[in-house]
C-alpha cells in the first residue's frame, strides 16, 4: 500500500470546507440580491457576487490540484495547489483568514512529499 501525505489530506479537507463555505455564502448573496427591495441592496449584493466569483473559481481549482496531488503523490501539483490557495487568499482579503490552514498544509505537504515518494520507491523495490 502506498504511503500518502497526511498534510496534503488535511489541506484538502480544510480546502473543501472553505470552498463549501464560499459556495454557501455565494448562494446566500444571490438569494439576497434576488429578494432585495432597494436598488442599493441590489448593487451591494451584485458587487459582492462579482468580487467572489474569481475567488471561488481559484479555490475550486486549487482544491482539485490538492486532491490530485494527494492521490498520486505529485510534488508539482502540491506546489500548484499551495500557490493557488495563496492567490485565492489575495483575491479577497476578507476571507483570507479561512485559507491559512490549506496554504500552510499544502506547502508542508509539498516539502514532506519528497520523503513519501522516496519511501514508496524503497518499499516497491524491496517487494
Secondary structure by P-SEA (a helix, b strand, c coil): cbbbbaaaaaaaaaaaaaaaaaaaaaaaaaaaaaacccaaaaaaaaaaaaaaaaaaaaaaaaaaaaaaaaacccaaaaaaaaaaaaaaaaacccccccaaaaaaaaaaaaaaaaaaaaaaaaaaaac
